[in-house]
Amino acid sequence: MSESIVGKKTFEFAIQIVNFYKKFSIEKKEYILSKQILRSETSVGANVREALNAQSKMDFIHKLSISQKECDETIYWLELLFATEYISKEEFESLKGQAQEILKIIRSIIITTKNKTHNS
């Protein structure tokens, strides 16, 4: 899974969010909401990476479940930034679309792993 789609996508998205945060904090001088999205999104990839070193299937599912929650939280912060007019519709749709794609992949992996665990 180290070369997995979800690992690659979460890392690439984290890079975008880090760059977004740097730009956002300089241009908009907004630090609270942007720091929240930085924390939640970088946690997604970190927990995916931790899942690679899981000690069991349940640990794997647990780490991915944390990633799932953090990804959904990232979407919340994006929605809030958009609703308060800190980000444009184009930025919002692009970032939210990427986050939703990652969320779907993570959910799918969790479901598949749970099904394999129960059928074993």
Jmol script that loads the backbone (N, CA, C; Angstrom):
load data "model"
ATOM      1  N   MET A   1       0.813  -1.197   0.000  1.00  0.00           N
ATOM      2  CA  MET A   1       0.000   0.000   0.000  1.00  0.00           C
ATOM      3  C   MET A   1       0.854   1.257   0.000  1.00  0.00           C
ATOM      4  N   SER A   2       2.168   1.143   0.199  1.00  0.00           N
ATOM      5  CA  SER A   2       3.007   2.333   0.240  1.00  0.00           C
ATOM      6  C   SER A   2       2.944   3.103  -1.073  1.00  0.00           C
ATOM      7  N   GLU A   3       2.694   2.437  -2.161  1.00  0.00           N
ATOM      8  CA  GLU A   3       2.535   3.092  -3.455  1.00  0.00           C
ATOM      9  C   GLU A   3       1.056   3.190  -3.828  1.00  0.00           C
ATOM     10  N   SER A   4       0.209   3.194  -2.817  1.00  0.00           N
ATOM     11  CA  SER A   4      -1.228   3.189  -3.048  1.00  0.00           C
ATOM     12  C   SER A   4      -1.734   4.518  -3.574  1.00  0.00           C
ATOM     13  N   ILE A   5      -2.871   4.452  -4.180  1.00  0.00           N
ATOM     14  CA  ILE A   5      -3.524   5.659  -4.679  1.00  0.00           C
ATOM     15  C   ILE A   5      -3.851   6.597  -3.529  1.00  0.00           C
ATOM     16  N   VAL A   6      -4.394   6.065  -2.447  1.00  0.00           N
ATOM     17  CA  VAL A   6      -4.786   6.922  -1.327  1.00  0.00           C
ATOM     18  C   VAL A   6      -3.563   7.556  -0.668  1.00  0.00           C
ATOM     19  N   GLY A   7      -2.477   6.822  -0.555  1.00  0.00           N
ATOM     20  CA  GLY A   7      -1.257   7.389   0.010  1.00  0.00           C
ATOM     21  C   GLY A   7      -0.731   8.536  -0.832  1.00  0.00           C
ATOM     22  N   LYS A   8      -0.728   8.323  -2.134  1.00  0.00           N
ATOM     23  CA  LYS A   8      -0.245   9.360  -3.054  1.00  0.00           C
ATOM     24  C   LYS A   8      -1.176  10.574  -3.042  1.00  0.00           C
ATOM     25  N   LYS A   9      -2.466  10.325  -3.116  1.00  0.00           N
ATOM     26  CA  LYS A   9      -3.434  11.425  -3.158  1.00  0.00           C
ATOM     27  C   LYS A   9      -3.432  12.243  -1.864  1.00  0.00           C
ATOM     28  N   THR A  10      -3.325  11.565  -0.724  1.00  0.00           N
ATOM     29  CA  THR A  10      -3.328  12.307   0.539  1.00  0.00           C
ATOM     30  C   THR A  10      -2.063  13.148   0.680  1.00  0.00           C
ATOM     31  N   PHE A  11      -0.943  12.633   0.224  1.00  0.00           N
ATOM     32  CA  PHE A  11       0.305  13.398   0.290  1.00  0.00           C
ATOM     33  C   PHE A  11       0.251  14.615  -0.634  1.00  0.00           C
ATOM     34  N   GLU A  12      -0.209  14.395  -1.858  1.00  0.00           N
ATOM     35  CA  GLU A  12      -0.308  15.509  -2.815  1.00  0.00           C
ATOM     36  C   GLU A  12      -1.300  16.571  -2.331  1.00  0.00           C
ATOM     37  N   PHE A  13      -2.409  16.127  -1.752  1.00  0.00           N
ATOM     38  CA  PHE A  13      -3.402  17.078  -1.249  1.00  0.00           C
ATOM     39  C   PHE A  13      -2.852  17.841  -0.041  1.00  0.00           C
ATOM     40  N   ALA A  14      -2.088  17.158   0.802  1.00  0.00           N
ATOM     41  CA  ALA A  14      -1.469  17.827   1.948  1.00  0.00           C
ATOM     42  C   ALA A  14      -0.520  18.926   1.479  1.00  0.00           C
ATOM     43  N   ILE A  15       0.226  18.670   0.417  1.00  0.00           N
ATOM     44  CA  ILE A  15       1.121  19.691  -0.135  1.00  0.00           C
ATOM     45  C   ILE A  15       0.310  20.902  -0.589  1.00  0.00           C
ATOM     46  N   GLN A  16      -0.808  20.657  -1.264  1.00  0.00           N
ATOM     47  CA  GLN A  16      -1.676  21.764  -1.701  1.00  0.00           C
ATOM     48  C   GLN A  16      -2.182  22.574  -0.511  1.00  0.00           C
ATOM     49  N   ILE A  17      -2.597  21.877   0.544  1.00  0.00           N
ATOM     50  CA  ILE A  17      -3.143  22.557   1.710  1.00  0.00           C
ATOM     51  C   ILE A  17      -2.052  23.340   2.442  1.00  0.00           C
ATOM     52  N   VAL A  18      -0.858  22.802   2.523  1.00  0.00           N
ATOM     53  CA  VAL A  18       0.245  23.541   3.144  1.00  0.00           C
ATOM     54  C   VAL A  18       0.511  24.822   2.352  1.00  0.00           C
ATOM     55  N   ASN A  19       0.561  24.712   1.047  1.00  0.00           N
ATOM     56  CA  ASN A  19       0.774  25.901   0.210  1.00  0.00           C
ATOM     57  C   ASN A  19      -0.404  26.869   0.304  1.00  0.00           C
ATOM     58  N   PHE A  20      -1.605  26.327   0.369  1.00  0.00           N
ATOM     59  CA  PHE A  20      -2.811  27.144   0.556  1.00  0.00           C
ATOM     60  C   PHE A  20      -2.706  27.911   1.875  1.00  0.00           C
ATOM     61  N   TYR A  21      -2.306  27.228   2.934  1.00  0.00           N
ATOM     62  CA  TYR A  21      -2.170  27.860   4.246  1.00  0.00           C
ATOM     63  C   TYR A  21      -1.135  28.990   4.205  1.00  0.00           C
ATOM     64  N   LYS A  22       0.007  28.722   3.588  1.00  0.00           N
ATOM     65  CA  LYS A  22       1.054  29.746   3.524  1.00  0.00           C
ATOM     66  C   LYS A  22       0.539  30.995   2.803  1.00  0.00           C
ATOM     67  N   LYS A  23      -0.097  30.788   1.670  1.00  0.00           N
ATOM     68  CA  LYS A  23      -0.640  31.901   0.879  1.00  0.00           C
ATOM     69  C   LYS A  23      -1.769  32.602   1.644  1.00  0.00           C
ATOM     70  N   PHE A  24      -2.633  31.814   2.220  1.00  0.00           N
ATOM     71  CA  PHE A  24      -3.810  32.336   2.907  1.00  0.00           C
ATOM     72  C   PHE A  24      -3.428  33.195   4.107  1.00  0.00           C
ATOM     73  N   SER A  25      -2.481  32.718   4.889  1.00  0.00           N
ATOM     74  CA  SER A  25      -2.083  33.461   6.080  1.00  0.00           C
ATOM     75  C   SER A  25      -1.349  34.755   5.718  1.00  0.00           C
ATOM     76  N   ILE A  26      -0.643  34.758   4.604  1.00  0.00           N
ATOM     77  CA  ILE A  26       0.061  35.974   4.180  1.00  0.00           C
ATOM     78  C   ILE A  26      -0.907  36.971   3.540  1.00  0.00           C
ATOM     79  N   GLU A  27      -1.710  36.496   2.586  1.00  0.00           N
ATOM     80  CA  GLU A  27      -2.594  37.401   1.837  1.00  0.00           C
ATOM     81  C   GLU A  27      -3.814  37.852   2.622  1.00  0.00           C
ATOM     82  N   LYS A  28      -4.437  36.939   3.338  1.00  0.00           N
ATOM     83  CA  LYS A  28      -5.692  37.253   4.025  1.00  0.00           C
ATOM     84  C   LYS A  28      -5.487  37.589   5.500  1.00  0.00           C
ATOM     85  N   LYS A  29      -4.310  37.302   5.998  1.00  0.00           N
ATOM     86  CA  LYS A  29      -4.019  37.528   7.421  1.00  0.00           C
ATOM     87  C   LYS A  29      -5.021  36.813   8.322  1.00  0.00           C
ATOM     88  N   GLU A  30      -5.452  35.648   7.884  1.00  0.00           N
ATOM     89  CA  GLU A  30      -6.397  34.835   8.652  1.00  0.00           C
ATOM     90  C   GLU A  30      -5.631  33.604   9.127  1.00  0.00           C
ATOM     91  N   TYR A  31      -5.612  33.377  10.426  1.00  0.00           N
ATOM     92  CA  TYR A  31      -4.771  32.318  10.967  1.00  0.00           C
ATOM     93  C   TYR A  31      -5.542  31.196  11.660  1.00  0.00           C
ATOM     94  N   ILE A  32      -6.723  31.465  12.148  1.00  0.00           N
ATOM     95  CA  ILE A  32      -7.451  30.464  12.939  1.00  0.00           C
ATOM     96  C   ILE A  32      -8.051  29.378  12.049  1.00  0.00           C
ATOM     97  N   LEU A  33      -8.915  29.773  11.112  1.00  0.00           N
ATOM     98  CA  LEU A  33      -9.564  28.780  10.246  1.00  0.00           C
ATOM     99  C   LEU A  33      -8.545  28.067   9.360  1.00  0.00           C
ATOM    100  N   SER A  34      -7.612  28.818   8.836  1.00  0.00           N
ATOM    101  CA  SER A  34      -6.622  28.207   7.951  1.00  0.00           C
ATOM    102  C   SER A  34      -5.729  27.229   8.712  1.00  0.00           C
ATOM    103  N   LYS A  35      -5.448  27.503   9.968  1.00  0.00           N
ATOM    104  CA  LYS A  35      -4.654  26.572  10.781  1.00  0.00           C
ATOM    105  C   LYS A  35      -5.448  25.294  11.045  1.00  0.00           C
ATOM    106  N   GLN A  36      -6.756  25.434  11.229  1.00  0.00           N
ATOM    107  CA  GLN A  36      -7.604  24.260  11.464  1.00  0.00           C
ATOM    108  C   GLN A  36      -7.592  23.329  10.248  1.00  0.00           C
ATOM    109  N   ILE A  37      -7.716  23.913   9.059  1.00  0.00           N
ATOM    110  CA  ILE A  37      -7.725  23.067   7.859  1.00  0.00           C
ATOM    111  C   ILE A  37      -6.348  22.456   7.633  1.00  0.00           C
ATOM    112  N   LEU A  38      -5.312  23.187   7.968  1.00  0.00           N
ATOM    113  CA  LEU A  38      -3.951  22.656   7.863  1.00  0.00           C
ATOM    114  C   LEU A  38      -3.793  21.441   8.775  1.00  0.00           C
ATOM    115  N   ARG A  39      -4.259  21.550   9.996  1.00  0.00           N
ATOM    116  CA  ARG A  39      -4.142  20.447  10.956  1.00  0.00           C
ATOM    117  C   ARG A  39      -4.959  19.233  10.536  1.00  0.00           C
ATOM    118  N   SER A  40      -6.210  19.465  10.147  1.00  0.00           N
ATOM    119  CA  SER A  40      -7.060  18.319   9.801  1.00  0.00           C
ATOM    120  C   SER A  40      -6.565  17.617   8.544  1.00  0.00           C
ATOM    121  N   GLU A  41      -6.211  18.379   7.521  1.00  0.00           N
ATOM    122  CA  GLU A  41      -5.799  17.744   6.266  1.00  0.00           C
ATOM    123  C   GLU A  41      -4.465  17.028   6.395  1.00  0.00           C
ATOM    124  N   THR A  42      -3.500  17.609   7.072  1.00  0.00           N
ATOM    125  CA  THR A  42      -2.216  16.914   7.196  1.00  0.00           C
ATOM    126  C   THR A  42      -2.354  15.658   8.053  1.00  0.00           C
ATOM    127  N   SER A  43      -3.333  15.625   8.917  1.00  0.00           N
ATOM    128  CA  SER A  43      -3.600  14.439   9.723  1.00  0.00           C
ATOM    129  C   SER A  43      -4.131  13.285   8.872  1.00  0.00           C
ATOM    130  N   VAL A  44      -4.816  13.601   7.796  1.00  0.00           N
ATOM    131  CA  VAL A  44      -5.366  12.557   6.921  1.00  0.00           C
ATOM    132  C   VAL A  44      -4.233  11.671   6.399  1.00  0.00           C
ATOM    133  N   GLY A  45      -3.271  12.289   5.764  1.00  0.00           N
ATOM    134  CA  GLY A  45      -2.151  11.539   5.203  1.00  0.00           C
ATOM    135  C   GLY A  45      -1.292  10.872   6.254  1.00  0.00           C
ATOM    136  N   ALA A  46      -1.108  11.560   7.388  1.00  0.00           N
ATOM    137  CA  ALA A  46      -0.296  10.984   8.471  1.00  0.00           C
ATOM    138  C   ALA A  46      -0.933   9.697   8.993  1.00  0.00           C
ATOM    139  N   ASN A  47      -2.241   9.682   9.118  1.00  0.00           N
ATOM    140  CA  ASN A  47      -2.917   8.476   9.601  1.00  0.00           C
ATOM    141  C   ASN A  47      -2.967   7.379   8.547  1.00  0.00           C
ATOM    142  N   VAL A  48      -3.037   7.757   7.289  1.00  0.00           N
ATOM    143  CA  VAL A  48      -2.920   6.749   6.222  1.00  0.00           C
ATOM    144  C   VAL A  48      -1.545   6.102   6.307  1.00  0.00           C
ATOM    145  N   ARG A  49      -0.529   6.923   6.503  1.00  0.00           N
ATOM    146  CA  ARG A  49       0.835   6.396   6.636  1.00  0.00           C
ATOM    147  C   ARG A  49       0.950   5.479   7.854  1.00  0.00           C
ATOM    148  N   GLU A  50       0.340   5.876   8.958  1.00  0.00           N
ATOM    149  CA  GLU A  50       0.357   5.024  10.157  1.00  0.00           C
ATOM    150  C   GLU A  50      -0.346   3.697   9.894  1.00  0.00           C
ATOM    151  N   ALA A  51      -1.393   3.726   9.096  1.00  0.00           N
ATOM    152  CA  ALA A  51      -2.117   2.490   8.786  1.00  0.00           C
ATOM    153  C   ALA A  51      -1.207   1.489   8.075  1.00  0.00           C
ATOM    154  N   LEU A  52      -0.243   1.992   7.330  1.00  0.00           N
ATOM    155  CA  LEU A  52       0.704   1.105   6.646  1.00  0.00           C
ATOM    156  C   LEU A  52       1.504   0.270   7.630  1.00  0.00           C
ATOM    157  N   ASN A  53       1.674   0.786   8.827  1.00  0.00           N
ATOM    158  CA  ASN A  53       2.447   0.093   9.856  1.00  0.00           C
ATOM    159  C   ASN A  53       1.555  -0.492  10.943  1.00  0.00           C
ATOM    160  N   ALA A  54       0.307  -0.692  10.606  1.00  0.00           N
ATOM    161  CA  ALA A  54      -0.654  -1.219  11.586  1.00  0.00           C
ATOM    162  C   ALA A  54      -0.210  -2.581  12.097  1.00  0.00           C
ATOM    163  N   GLN A  55      -0.524  -2.839  13.352  1.00  0.00           N
ATOM    164  CA  GLN A  55      -0.150  -4.097  13.978  1.00  0.00           C
ATOM    165  C   GLN A  55      -1.178  -5.198  13.743  1.00  0.00           C
ATOM    166  N   SER A  56      -2.354  -4.789  13.255  1.00  0.00           N
ATOM    167  CA  SER A  56      -3.416  -5.764  12.985  1.00  0.00           C
ATOM    168  C   SER A  56      -4.409  -5.142  12.011  1.00  0.00           C
ATOM    169  N   LYS A  57      -5.327  -5.958  11.546  1.00  0.00           N
ATOM    170  CA  LYS A  57      -6.393  -5.441  10.666  1.00  0.00           C
ATOM    171  C   LYS A  57      -7.236  -4.405  11.401  1.00  0.00           C
ATOM    172  N   MET A  58      -7.502  -4.661  12.685  1.00  0.00           N
ATOM    173  CA  MET A  58      -8.307  -3.710  13.468  1.00  0.00           C
ATOM    174  C   MET A  58      -7.566  -2.386  13.646  1.00  0.00           C
ATOM    175  N   ASP A  59      -6.261  -2.448  13.850  1.00  0.00           N
ATOM    176  CA  ASP A  59      -5.452  -1.239  13.967  1.00  0.00           C
ATOM    177  C   ASP A  59      -5.460  -0.486  12.637  1.00  0.00           C
ATOM    178  N   PHE A  60      -5.358  -1.229  11.543  1.00  0.00           N
ATOM    179  CA  PHE A  60      -5.415  -0.647  10.194  1.00  0.00           C
ATOM    180  C   PHE A  60      -6.729   0.099   9.997  1.00  0.00           C
ATOM    181  N   ILE A  61      -7.829  -0.553  10.343  1.00  0.00           N
ATOM    182  CA  ILE A  61      -9.153   0.060  10.213  1.00  0.00           C
ATOM    183  C   ILE A  61      -9.256   1.287  11.114  1.00  0.00           C
ATOM    184  N   HIS A  62      -8.733   1.183  12.328  1.00  0.00           N
ATOM    185  CA  HIS A  62      -8.774   2.303  13.266  1.00  0.00           C
ATOM    186  C   HIS A  62      -8.040   3.527  12.711  1.00  0.00           C
ATOM    187  N   LYS A  63      -6.836   3.326  12.199  1.00  0.00           N
ATOM    188  CA  LYS A  63      -6.050   4.452  11.655  1.00  0.00           C
ATOM    189  C   LYS A  63      -6.758   5.071  10.448  1.00  0.00           C
ATOM    190  N   LEU A  64      -7.315   4.235   9.593  1.00  0.00           N
ATOM    191  CA  LEU A  64      -8.043   4.771   8.438  1.00  0.00           C
ATOM    192  C   LEU A  64      -9.331   5.465   8.861  1.00  0.00           C
ATOM    193  N   SER A  65      -9.939   4.991   9.945  1.00  0.00           N
ATOM    194  CA  SER A  65     -11.141   5.655  10.461  1.00  0.00           C
ATOM    195  C   SER A  65     -10.816   7.056  10.956  1.00  0.00           C
ATOM    196  N   ILE A  66      -9.652   7.217  11.568  1.00  0.00           N
ATOM    197  CA  ILE A  66      -9.217   8.559  11.974  1.00  0.00           C
ATOM    198  C   ILE A  66      -9.011   9.428  10.736  1.00  0.00           C
ATOM    199  N   SER A  67      -8.392   8.874   9.706  1.00  0.00           N
ATOM    200  CA  SER A  67      -8.210   9.613   8.450  1.00  0.00           C
ATOM    201  C   SER A  67      -9.548  10.038   7.864  1.00  0.00           C
ATOM    202  N   GLN A  68     -10.505   9.143   7.923  1.00  0.00           N
ATOM    203  CA  GLN A  68     -11.844   9.436   7.408  1.00  0.00           C
ATOM    204  C   GLN A  68     -12.449  10.629   8.147  1.00  0.00           C
ATOM    205  N   LYS A  69     -12.366  10.623   9.457  1.00  0.00           N
ATOM    206  CA  LYS A  69     -12.916  11.722  10.262  1.00  0.00           C
ATOM    207  C   LYS A  69     -12.201  13.031   9.972  1.00  0.00           C
ATOM    208  N   GLU A  70     -10.885  12.977   9.863  1.00  0.00           N
ATOM    209  CA  GLU A  70     -10.102  14.186   9.597  1.00  0.00           C
ATOM    210  C   GLU A  70     -10.392  14.733   8.199  1.00  0.00           C
ATOM    211  N   CYS A  71     -10.613  13.854   7.256  1.00  0.00           N
ATOM    212  CA  CYS A  71     -10.940  14.283   5.897  1.00  0.00           C
ATOM    213  C   CYS A  71     -12.298  14.976   5.876  1.00  0.00           C
ATOM    214  N   ASP A  72     -13.259  14.405   6.589  1.00  0.00           N
ATOM    215  CA  ASP A  72     -14.580  15.027   6.666  1.00  0.00           C
ATOM    216  C   ASP A  72     -14.488  16.379   7.381  1.00  0.00           C
ATOM    217  N   GLU A  73     -13.630  16.475   8.399  1.00  0.00           N
ATOM    218  CA  GLU A  73     -13.426  17.754   9.078  1.00  0.00           C
ATOM    219  C   GLU A  73     -12.817  18.780   8.121  1.00  0.00           C
ATOM    220  N   THR A  74     -11.904  18.340   7.273  1.00  0.00           N
ATOM    221  CA  THR A  74     -11.308  19.230   6.279  1.00  0.00           C
ATOM    222  C   THR A  74     -12.391  19.813   5.374  1.00  0.00           C
ATOM    223  N   ILE A  75     -13.331  18.975   4.973  1.00  0.00           N
ATOM    224  CA  ILE A  75     -14.437  19.442   4.131  1.00  0.00           C
ATOM    225  C   ILE A  75     -15.259  20.484   4.887  1.00  0.00           C
ATOM    226  N   TYR A  76     -15.480  20.257   6.174  1.00  0.00           N
ATOM    227  CA  TYR A  76     -16.204  21.234   7.002  1.00  0.00           C
ATOM    228  C   TYR A  76     -15.494  22.588   6.977  1.00  0.00           C
ATOM    229  N   TRP A  77     -14.188  22.600   7.191  1.00  0.00           N
ATOM    230  CA  TRP A  77     -13.451  23.870   7.208  1.00  0.00           C
ATOM    231  C   TRP A  77     -13.492  24.545   5.841  1.00  0.00           C
ATOM    232  N   LEU A  78     -13.424  23.760   4.781  1.00  0.00           N
ATOM    233  CA  LEU A  78     -13.543  24.331   3.435  1.00  0.00           C
ATOM    234  C   LEU A  78     -14.906  24.978   3.240  1.00  0.00           C
ATOM    235  N   GLU A  79     -15.955  24.286   3.690  1.00  0.00           N
ATOM    236  CA  GLU A  79     -17.312  24.840   3.575  1.00  0.00           C
ATOM    237  C   GLU A  79     -17.437  26.135   4.365  1.00  0.00           C
ATOM    238  N   LEU A  80     -16.837  26.179   5.542  1.00  0.00           N
ATOM    239  CA  LEU A  80     -16.883  27.382   6.365  1.00  0.00           C
ATOM    240  C   LEU A  80     -16.100  28.526   5.723  1.00  0.00           C
ATOM    241  N   LEU A  81     -14.937  28.233   5.193  1.00  0.00           N
ATOM    242  CA  LEU A  81     -14.144  29.263   4.513  1.00  0.00           C
ATOM    243  C   LEU A  81     -14.888  29.818   3.302  1.00  0.00           C
ATOM    244  N   PHE A  82     -15.578  28.941   2.590  1.00  0.00           N
ATOM    245  CA  PHE A  82     -16.346  29.387   1.427  1.00  0.00           C
ATOM    246  C   PHE A  82     -17.568  30.206   1.859  1.00  0.00           C
ATOM    247  N   ALA A  83     -18.285  29.735   2.857  1.00  0.00           N
ATOM    248  CA  ALA A  83     -19.497  30.415   3.321  1.00  0.00           C
ATOM    249  C   ALA A  83     -19.196  31.807   3.881  1.00  0.00           C
ATOM    250  N   THR A  84     -17.993  31.977   4.407  1.00  0.00           N
ATOM    251  CA  THR A  84     -17.609  33.286   4.969  1.00  0.00           C
ATOM    252  C   THR A  84     -16.802  34.116   3.968  1.00  0.00           C
ATOM    253  N   GLU A  85     -16.782  33.648   2.736  1.00  0.00           N
ATOM    254  CA  GLU A  85     -16.180  34.356   1.602  1.00  0.00           C
ATOM    255  C   GLU A  85     -14.673  34.575   1.717  1.00  0.00           C
ATOM    256  N   TYR A  86     -14.004  33.658   2.411  1.00  0.00           N
ATOM    257  CA  TYR A  86     -12.548  33.706   2.452  1.00  0.00           C
ATOM    258  C   TYR A  86     -11.926  33.090   1.203  1.00  0.00           C
ATOM    259  N   ILE A  87     -12.649  32.107   0.607  1.00  0.00           N
ATOM    260  CA  ILE A  87     -12.135  31.478  -0.610  1.00  0.00           C
ATOM    261  C   ILE A  87     -13.181  31.581  -1.715  1.00  0.00           C
ATOM    262  N   SER A  88     -12.683  31.562  -2.931  1.00  0.00           N
ATOM    263  CA  SER A  88     -13.556  31.672  -4.096  1.00  0.00           C
ATOM    264  C   SER A  88     -14.288  30.359  -4.347  1.00  0.00           C
ATOM    265  N   LYS A  89     -15.309  30.445  -5.157  1.00  0.00           N
ATOM    266  CA  LYS A  89     -16.073  29.246  -5.520  1.00  0.00           C
ATOM    267  C   LYS A  89     -15.171  28.240  -6.234  1.00  0.00           C
ATOM    268  N   GLU A  90     -14.287  28.730  -7.089  1.00  0.00           N
ATOM    269  CA  GLU A  90     -13.384  27.860  -7.831  1.00  0.00           C
ATOM    270  C   GLU A  90     -12.427  27.125  -6.897  1.00  0.00           C
ATOM    271  N   GLU A  91     -11.828  27.854  -5.948  1.00  0.00           N
ATOM    272  CA  GLU A  91     -10.935  27.217  -4.967  1.00  0.00           C
ATOM    273  C   GLU A  91     -11.701  26.182  -4.151  1.00  0.00           C
ATOM    274  N   PHE A  92     -12.877  26.587  -3.695  1.00  0.00           N
ATOM    275  CA  PHE A  92     -13.705  25.709  -2.881  1.00  0.00           C
ATOM    276  C   PHE A  92     -14.043  24.420  -3.618  1.00  0.00           C
ATOM    277  N   GLU A  93     -14.541  24.547  -4.822  1.00  0.00           N
ATOM    278  CA  GLU A  93     -14.958  23.362  -5.579  1.00  0.00           C
ATOM    279  C   GLU A  93     -13.781  22.440  -5.879  1.00  0.00           C
ATOM    280  N   SER A  94     -12.642  23.013  -6.199  1.00  0.00           N
ATOM    281  CA  SER A  94     -11.461  22.206  -6.497  1.00  0.00           C
ATOM    282  C   SER A  94     -10.986  21.453  -5.256  1.00  0.00           C
ATOM    283  N   LEU A  95     -10.805  22.178  -4.151  1.00  0.00           N
ATOM    284  CA  LEU A  95     -10.313  21.552  -2.928  1.00  0.00           C
ATOM    285  C   LEU A  95     -11.325  20.573  -2.337  1.00  0.00           C
ATOM    286  N   LYS A  96     -12.591  20.960  -2.344  1.00  0.00           N
ATOM    287  CA  LYS A  96     -13.617  20.069  -1.796  1.00  0.00           C
ATOM    288  C   LYS A  96     -13.728  18.797  -2.640  1.00  0.00           C
ATOM    289  N   GLY A  97     -13.644  18.937  -3.951  1.00  0.00           N
ATOM    290  CA  GLY A  97     -13.709  17.768  -4.831  1.00  0.00           C
ATOM    291  C   GLY A  97     -12.588  16.776  -4.548  1.00  0.00           C
ATOM    292  N   GLN A  98     -11.386  17.296  -4.336  1.00  0.00           N
ATOM    293  CA  GLN A  98     -10.257  16.425  -4.015  1.00  0.00           C
ATOM    294  C   GLN A  98     -10.460  15.742  -2.664  1.00  0.00           C
ATOM    295  N   ALA A  99     -10.920  16.506  -1.687  1.00  0.00           N
ATOM    296  CA  ALA A  99     -11.157  15.937  -0.354  1.00  0.00           C
ATOM    297  C   ALA A  99     -12.246  14.866  -0.411  1.00  0.00           C
ATOM    298  N   GLN A 100     -13.305  15.109  -1.162  1.00  0.00           N
ATOM    299  CA  GLN A 100     -14.383  14.120  -1.276  1.00  0.00           C
ATOM    300  C   GLN A 100     -13.897  12.849  -1.963  1.00  0.00           C
ATOM    301  N   GLU A 101     -13.044  12.986  -2.956  1.00  0.00           N
ATOM    302  CA  GLU A 101     -12.494  11.819  -3.637  1.00  0.00           C
ATOM    303  C   GLU A 101     -11.658  10.981  -2.660  1.00  0.00           C
ATOM    304  N   ILE A 102     -10.818  11.646  -1.879  1.00  0.00           N
ATOM    305  CA  ILE A 102     -10.005  10.948  -0.878  1.00  0.00           C
ATOM    306  C   ILE A 102     -10.905  10.272   0.156  1.00  0.00           C
ATOM    307  N   LEU A 103     -11.927  10.980   0.597  1.00  0.00           N
ATOM    308  CA  LEU A 103     -12.860  10.432   1.582  1.00  0.00           C
ATOM    309  C   LEU A 103     -13.529   9.168   1.055  1.00  0.00           C
ATOM    310  N   LYS A 104     -13.953   9.183  -0.190  1.00  0.00           N
ATOM    311  CA  LYS A 104     -14.586   7.998  -0.788  1.00  0.00           C
ATOM    312  C   LYS A 104     -13.625   6.821  -0.850  1.00  0.00           C
ATOM    313  N   ILE A 105     -12.375   7.095  -1.203  1.00  0.00           N
ATOM    314  CA  ILE A 105     -11.371   6.024  -1.288  1.00  0.00           C
ATOM    315  C   ILE A 105     -11.138   5.419   0.094  1.00  0.00           C
ATOM    316  N   ILE A 106     -10.974   6.282   1.097  1.00  0.00           N
ATOM    317  CA  ILE A 106     -10.736   5.795   2.456  1.00  0.00           C
ATOM    318  C   ILE A 106     -11.917   4.960   2.940  1.00  0.00           C
ATOM    319  N   ARG A 107     -13.123   5.465   2.722  1.00  0.00           N
ATOM    320  CA  ARG A 107     -14.319   4.715   3.138  1.00  0.00           C
ATOM    321  C   ARG A 107     -14.379   3.357   2.452  1.00  0.00           C
ATOM    322  N   SER A 108     -14.058   3.338   1.182  1.00  0.00           N
ATOM    323  CA  SER A 108     -14.078   2.083   0.429  1.00  0.00           C
ATOM    324  C   SER A 108     -13.060   1.087   0.983  1.00  0.00           C
ATOM    325  N   ILE A 109     -11.868   1.553   1.312  1.00  0.00           N
ATOM    326  CA  ILE A 109     -10.840   0.675   1.876  1.00  0.00           C
ATOM    327  C   ILE A 109     -11.300   0.127   3.227  1.00  0.00           C
ATOM    328  N   ILE A 110     -11.898   0.971   4.048  1.00  0.00           N
ATOM    329  CA  ILE A 110     -12.385   0.527   5.356  1.00  0.00           C
ATOM    330  C   ILE A 110     -13.449  -0.556   5.189  1.00  0.00           C
ATOM    331  N   ILE A 111     -14.417  -0.308   4.319  1.00  0.00           N
ATOM    332  CA  ILE A 111     -15.497  -1.269   4.097  1.00  0.00           C
ATOM    333  C   ILE A 111     -14.949  -2.594   3.565  1.00  0.00           C
ATOM    334  N   THR A 112     -14.056  -2.506   2.581  1.00  0.00           N
ATOM    335  CA  THR A 112     -13.471  -3.720   2.006  1.00  0.00           C
ATOM    336  C   THR A 112     -12.696  -4.507   3.059  1.00  0.00           C
ATOM    337  N   THR A 113     -11.911  -3.797   3.865  1.00  0.00           N
ATOM    338  CA  THR A 113     -11.115  -4.468   4.898  1.00  0.00           C
ATOM    339  C   THR A 113     -12.020  -5.106   5.945  1.00  0.00           C
ATOM    340  N   LYS A 114     -13.068  -4.404   6.344  1.00  0.00           N
ATOM    341  CA  LYS A 114     -14.015  -4.969   7.319  1.00  0.00           C
ATOM    342  C   LYS A 114     -14.677  -6.225   6.756  1.00  0.00           C
ATOM    343  N   ASN A 115     -15.079  -6.167   5.499  1.00  0.00           N
ATOM    344  CA  ASN A 115     -15.723  -7.327   4.876  1.00  0.00           C
ATOM    345  C   ASN A 115     -14.768  -8.513   4.796  1.00  0.00           C
ATOM    346  N   LYS A 116     -13.518  -8.262   4.459  1.00  0.00           N
ATOM    347  CA  LYS A 116     -12.535  -9.343   4.395  1.00  0.00           C
ATOM    348  C   LYS A 116     -12.259  -9.914   5.775  1.00  0.00           C
ATOM    349  N   THR A 117     -12.237  -9.050   6.780  1.00  0.00           N
ATOM    350  CA  THR A 117     -11.981  -9.477   8.145  1.00  0.00           C
ATOM    351  C   THR A 117     -13.121 -10.354   8.653  1.00  0.00           C
ATOM    352  N   HIS A 118     -14.355  -9.962   8.360  1.00  0.00           N
ATOM    353  CA  HIS A 118     -15.515 -10.722   8.815  1.00  0.00           C
ATOM    354  C   HIS A 118     -15.688 -12.038   8.055  1.00  0.00           C
ATOM    355  N   ASN A 119     -15.223 -12.073   6.807  1.00  0.00           N
ATOM    356  CA  ASN A 119     -15.371 -13.275   5.994  1.00  0.00           C
ATOM    357  C   ASN A 119     -14.211 -14.261   6.173  1.00  0.00           C
ATOM    358  N   SER A 120     -13.201 -13.875   6.937  1.00  0.00           N
ATOM    359  CA  SER A 120     -12.038 -14.750   7.142  1.00  0.00           C
ATOM    360  C   SER A 120     -12.276 -15.767   8.224  1.00  0.00           C
TER     361      SER A 120
END
end "model"
wireframe off; spacefill off
backbone 0.3
color backbone group
